[in-house]
């Protein structure tokens, strides 16, 4: 696999090098250099079980440079295939929240942890990541207790759910949760500034577990094929509605399309609607980030949008092909109530936005799939108040809910973060 830095195409990298570096010169993202070729024998591929199919997809993308790839995939995805659950008329939920931390990030974080383990050797490693919700918990669980690896997770104080915070701030050990007085975009800026500091990068062995890292995206490609496999008897083209924050999940879906998946995509956003406005007006004009019920989507400057544009250019697609929409918090609550009253399916805020946008844009000849990216119990207070129910906590959340968090408070100040990172390496 040959990748290039989208900001500096002369910087080339193999998959292993891109995973180790995380991000390229000038904060550029590593991505494909040429159009993707469809996977041969797609019908046979959809007949395969989830793990063997995922092994074949990732081997097709990555090539032969990681001999242990099949073992890595089997270990990373040991929690099983995500179910596709009927939620409405010709609309299904792809439930990605049945892994260890009850969020779709488990797929990418666990695969990345195993990829780094296979290629890093004995060098010390510091994982630095920013989270707007579920990334932090998935990364913390994936790397917890691994010798030689320190993990620092930045999140905006008061802007993620209490249970999301507990999943990453109660582990201790090599997991260091940092509560930043600011927005997710400011957390993301701190990560980028750290990677721009070459001396710091080398001193602590810096890497990122955000969807900046190409390994995260490639792992997520696999579950789009799983949805297609489970719905293949419908005989219909699929419309995937993706709740979008940093746009990594959408990028993964589009990679699946480039590999031959017969699907259309809808972009679902909250009030932080930079991309839907851009697609309407042609002007990319981020506004200050607004805190919403769907906190993982509270991102005004999505990191992965350049990858979306790059892939569309490589494959000869028009950005005008996307369906898109955005919901306010009031509209999100209304969507949650609407589907619950109609079918009894429980939506959390991110899935509610995806379902609503899907319902608006699905054509009669399409089977709709919205991504359920987190277990509704992670947003228990919102779900209970909106639907008038008492949603039980699954075990993974109940075991953490009563523990005391150990997050370190910090202003959005690079000097303070730099000092912290250096202190972890003595």
C-alpha positions in Angstrom: 0.0 0.0 0.0 1.4 3.4 -1.0 0.0 6.5 0.7 0.8 10.1 0.4 0.4 13.2 2.6 -2.6 15.2 1.2 -0.8 18.5 2.1 2.6 17.4 0.8 2.1 14.7 -1.9 5.9 14.2 -2.1 5.8 12.6 1.4 5.0 9.0 0.7 4.5 6.2 3.2 3.6 2.6 3.4 0.7 1.5 5.6 3.1 0.6 8.5 4.9 4.0 8.2 1.7 5.9 8.1 0.4 4.1 11.2 3.6 4.8 13.1 3.7 8.5 12.1 -0.1 9.1 12.5 0.1 12.4 10.7 2.3 13.8 8.0 4.3 17.0 7.6 2.3 20.2 8.1 -0.5 18.2 9.8 -1.3 16.5 6.5 -3.3 13.3 6.4 -2.0 10.1 4.8 -4.3 8.7 2.1 -4.4 6.8 -1.2 -2.4 7.9 -4.2 -4.5 6.2 -6.9 -8.1 5.1 -7.4 -9.1 2.0 -5.5 -9.8 -1.2 -7.4 -13.0 -3.2 -6.6 -12.5 -6.5 -4.7 -12.9 -9.4 -7.0 -15.8 -11.7 -6.4 -18.0 -9.4 -4.4 -20.9 -11.9 -4.2 -18.7 -14.6 -2.7 -17.3 -12.0 -0.3 -20.8 -11.3 1.0 -21.3 -15.0 1.6 -18.4 -15.1 4.1 -18.6 -14.7 7.8 -17.7 -11.3 9.3 -14.1 -12.0 10.4 -12.9 -13.9 7.3 -14.5 -11.3 5.1 -12.8 -8.5 7.1 -9.5 -10.2 6.8 -9.9 -10.4 3.0 -11.0 -6.7 2.7 -8.0 -5.5 4.8 -5.5 -7.7 3.0 -6.8 -6.3 -0.3 -6.3 -2.7 1.0 -3.0 -3.1 2.9 -1.2 -5.8 0.8 1.5 -8.1 2.0 3.5 -5.8 4.3 1.9 -7.1 7.6 2.3 -10.9 7.6 0.2 -11.2 10.8 -2.7 -9.2 9.5 -5.2 -12.1 9.6 -4.4 -12.8 13.3 -4.7 -9.1 14.1 -8.1 -8.8 12.5 -9.4 -12.0 14.3 -8.2 -10.7 17.7 -9.5 -7.1 17.1 -13.0 -8.2 16.1 -13.3 -11.1 18.5 -16.5 -9.5 19.9 -18.4 -10.5 16.8 -20.3 -9.1 13.9 -22.5 -6.0 14.4 -26.2 -6.8 14.0 -28.5 -5.1 11.5 -31.8 -4.5 13.3 -35.1 -3.5 11.7 -36.2 -0.1 13.0 -38.7 1.3 10.5 -40.2 0.5 7.1 -37.3 -0.5 4.9 -35.0 1.2 7.5 -32.5 -0.7 9.6 -30.0 0.2 12.4 -26.5 -1.1 12.0 -25.8 -1.5 15.7 -22.1 -0.8 16.2 -22.2 -0.7 20.0 -21.8 -4.3 21.0 -18.1 -4.2 21.6 -16.2 -3.7 24.9 -16.9 0.0 25.2 -20.3 0.0 23.5 -19.4 2.2 20.6 -18.3 1.9 16.9 -14.9 3.2 17.9 -14.1 -0.3 19.3 -13.5 -1.6 15.7 -11.0 1.0 14.8 -9.2 1.4 18.1 -8.7 -2.3 18.7 -7.4 -2.9 15.2 -5.0 0.1 15.5 -3.7 -1.2 18.8 -2.9 -4.5 17.3 -1.4 -2.9 14.2 0.9 -0.7 16.3 1.9 -3.7 18.4 2.9 -5.6 15.2 5.0 -2.8 13.8 6.4 -0.6 16.6 9.1 -3.0 17.9 10.5 -2.1 21.4 10.3 1.7 21.0 8.3 3.5 23.7 5.1 5.0 22.4 2.8 7.8 23.6 -0.7 7.8 22.2 -2.2 11.3 22.1 -5.8 11.6 21.0 -8.7 14.0 21.2 -12.3 12.8 21.7 -15.7 14.3 21.4 -17.3 11.3 23.0 -16.5 7.6 22.3 -13.0 7.6 20.8 -11.4 8.1 24.3 -13.1 5.1 25.9 -12.4 2.8 22.9 -8.7 3.9 22.8 -8.4 3.6 26.6 -9.7 0.0 26.5 -7.7 -1.0 23.5 -4.3 0.1 24.9 -5.0 -0.3 28.7 -2.1 -2.1 30.4 0.1 -2.5 27.4 3.8 -2.2 28.4 5.7 0.7 27.0 2.6 2.6 25.9 1.3 5.7 27.6 -2.1 7.0 26.5 -3.2 10.7 26.9 -6.9 11.5 26.0 -8.0 15.1 25.7 -11.8 15.8 25.9 -13.8 19.1 26.3 -14.9 19.5 29.9 -18.6 19.2 30.4 -19.3 18.5 26.7 -19.4 14.7 26.8 -21.8 12.5 28.7 -20.9 11.5 32.2 -20.8 7.8 31.3 -18.5 8.5 28.3 -16.2 10.3 30.7 -16.3 7.5 33.3 -15.2 4.9 30.7 -11.9 6.6 30.1 -11.2 8.5 33.4 -11.6 5.6 35.8 -8.9 3.2 34.4 -5.7 4.8 35.7 -2.4 3.0 35.0 -1.1 4.0 31.6 -4.4 5.8 30.7 -4.3 9.6 31.4 -7.6 11.4 30.8 -7.3 15.2 30.5 -10.4 17.4 30.9 -9.8 20.5 28.7 -11.6 23.8 29.4 -12.6 24.4 25.8 -14.2 22.7 22.7 -13.3 19.6 20.9 -11.8 21.7 18.1 -9.4 23.2 20.7 -8.5 19.7 21.9 -7.9 18.7 18.3 -5.7 21.8 17.8 -3.6 20.7 20.8 -3.0 17.3 19.2 -2.0 18.9 15.9 0.4 21.3 17.6 2.0 18.4 19.4 2.6 16.6 16.2 4.1 19.7 14.7 6.7 19.7 17.5 9.4 17.4 16.0 11.5 17.4 19.2 8.4 16.4 21.3 7.4 13.7 18.8 10.8 12.0 18.9 11.2 12.4 22.7 8.0 10.6 23.6 7.3 8.5 20.5 4.1 10.4 19.7 1.2 8.8 17.8 -2.5 9.5 17.5 -5.5 7.2 17.8 -7.9 9.6 16.2 -9.4 8.9 12.9 -6.4 10.9 11.7 -4.6 7.5 11.8 -5.3 5.5 8.6 -5.6 2.2 10.5 -8.7 3.4 12.2 -10.4 4.2 8.9 -9.6 0.9 7.2 -10.9 -1.2 10.1 -14.3 0.7 9.8 -14.7 -0.2 6.1 -15.5 -3.8 7.2 -18.8 -3.2 8.8 -20.4 -1.6 5.8 -19.9 -4.9 4.0 -21.4 -6.7 6.9 -24.6 -4.6 6.6 -24.7 -5.4 2.9 -24.3 -9.1 3.6 -27.1 -9.1 6.1 -29.4 -7.2 3.8 -28.5 -8.8 0.5 -31.8 -10.7 0.2 -33.7 -7.4 -0.2 -32.2 -7.0 -3.7 -32.2 -3.2 -3.2 -29.4 -0.7 -3.3 -28.4 0.6 0.2 -28.6 4.1 1.5 -26.3 4.6 4.5 -27.0 7.5 6.8 -23.9 8.4 8.8 -23.9 10.6 11.8 -20.9 12.9 11.1 -18.5 14.6 13.4 -14.9 14.2 12.2 -16.1 12.4 9.1 -13.9 9.3 9.6 -16.9 7.0 9.5 -18.2 8.5 6.2 -14.7 8.2 4.7 -14.7 4.5 5.6 -18.1 4.0 4.0 -16.9 5.7 0.8 -13.8 3.4 0.7 -16.3 0.5 0.9 -18.1 2.0 -2.1 -14.9 2.3 -4.0 -14.2 -1.4 -3.3 -17.5 -2.3 -5.1 -20.2 -1.9 -2.5 -23.5 -0.8 -4.1 -24.5 2.1 -1.8 -25.4 5.7 -1.6 -24.5 7.9 1.4 -26.3 10.5 3.5 -24.4 13.0 5.7 -26.2 13.6 9.0 -25.1 16.5 11.1 -26.3 18.5 14.1 -26.1 22.3 14.5 -22.4 22.1 13.6 -23.3 21.8 10.0 -20.1 23.1 8.2 -20.3 20.4 5.5 -24.0 20.5 4.7 -23.7 24.3 4.3 -20.6 23.8 2.1 -22.4 21.3 -0.2 -25.2 23.8 -0.6 -23.2 27.0 -1.1 -19.7 25.9 -2.2 -18.2 27.9 0.7 -16.4 26.1 3.5 -17.1 28.4 6.4 -16.7 26.8 9.9 -18.5 28.6 12.7 -17.7 28.4 16.4 -18.6 24.9 17.7 -22.0 24.6 19.4 -22.6 22.2 22.2 -25.5 19.8 21.4 -27.2 16.6 22.7 -25.2 14.7 20.0 -21.8 15.7 21.5 -19.6 13.3 19.4 -20.7 15.4 16.4 -19.8 18.8 18.0 -17.0 19.4 15.5 -17.0 22.4 13.2 -13.7 21.7 11.4 -13.8 18.0 10.6 -10.3 16.5 10.1 -11.3 13.9 7.6 -13.2 16.1 5.1 -10.0 16.4 3.0 -10.0 12.6 2.6 -13.6 12.7 1.5 -12.8 15.2 -1.2 -9.6 13.4 -2.2 -11.4 10.1 -2.6 -14.2 11.6 -4.6 -11.5 13.1 -7.0 -9.7 9.8 -7.3 -12.8 7.9 -8.0 -14.4 10.5 -10.3 -17.4 11.1 -8.0 -19.3 14.3 -7.6 -19.8 15.7 -4.1 -23.3 16.6 -5.2 -24.2 12.9 -5.0 -24.4 13.1 -1.2 -27.8 13.4 0.5 -27.4 15.6 3.6 -29.2 17.2 6.4 -28.8 18.6 9.9 -31.0 18.7 13.0 -31.4 21.0 16.0 -31.6 19.6 19.5 -35.4 20.1 19.5 -35.6 18.2 16.2 -33.4 15.5 17.6 -35.7 14.9 20.5 -38.7 14.9 18.2 -37.0 12.2 16.1 -36.3 10.1 19.1 -39.9 10.3 20.2 -41.3 9.7 16.7 -39.5 6.4 16.1 -40.1 5.2 19.6 -43.8 5.8 19.4 -44.0 4.2 15.9 -41.9 1.1 16.4 -40.5 1.0 19.9 -36.9 1.4 18.7 -34.8 3.4 21.1 -32.5 6.0 19.5 -29.8 8.0 21.2 -29.2 11.5 19.8 -26.6 10.7 17.2 -28.6 7.8 15.8 -31.8 9.9 15.9 -30.2 12.4 13.6 -29.0 9.7 11.2 -32.5 8.1 11.2 -34.2 11.3 10.5 -32.0 12.3 7.6 -32.3 8.8 6.2 -36.1 8.9 6.4 -36.1 12.2 4.5 -33.9 11.0 1.7 -34.5 7.3 1.2 -35.9 6.5 -2.2 -38.6 3.8 -2.8 -36.1 1.4 -4.4 -33.5 1.7 -1.6 -33.0 -0.2 1.7 -32.0 2.3 4.4 -29.3 1.8 7.0 -28.5 4.3 9.7 -25.4 3.8 11.9 -26.0 3.3 15.6 -22.7 4.5 16.8 -23.2 4.2 20.6 -25.4 2.4 23.0 -28.4 4.5 24.0 -27.5 4.0 27.7 -24.4 6.2 27.2 -26.9 9.0 27.0 -29.3 7.7 29.6 -30.3 11.0 31.0 -31.3 12.4 27.6 -33.0 9.2 26.5 -34.9 8.7 29.7 -36.1 12.3 29.8 -37.1 12.4 26.1 -38.9 9.0 25.9 -40.2 8.8 29.5 -38.5 5.5 30.2 -35.9 4.1 32.6 -33.2 2.6 30.4 -31.1 0.0 32.2 -27.4 0.2 32.1 -25.5 -2.6 30.5 -22.8 -4.2 32.5 -19.9 -2.4 30.9 -21.4 0.9 32.0 -22.8 -0.1 35.3 -19.4 -1.3 36.5 -17.9 2.1 35.8 -20.8 4.4 36.8 -20.0 4.5 40.5 -16.2 4.8 40.2 -14.5 8.1 40.8 -12.9 9.7 37.8 -9.2 10.6 37.7 -9.1 13.2 35.0 -6.5 15.9 35.0 -8.0 19.5 34.4 -6.2 21.6 31.9 -6.6 24.9 30.0 -6.3 24.6 26.2 -2.6 25.5 26.5 0.1 23.7 24.4 2.9 24.4 26.9 1.0 22.7 29.7 0.2 19.6 27.5 3.9 19.5 26.3 5.1 19.4 29.9 2.6 16.6 30.7 3.7 14.5 27.8 7.4 14.8 28.7 6.7 14.1 32.3 5.2 10.7 31.4 8.6 9.6 29.9 10.6 10.9 32.9 
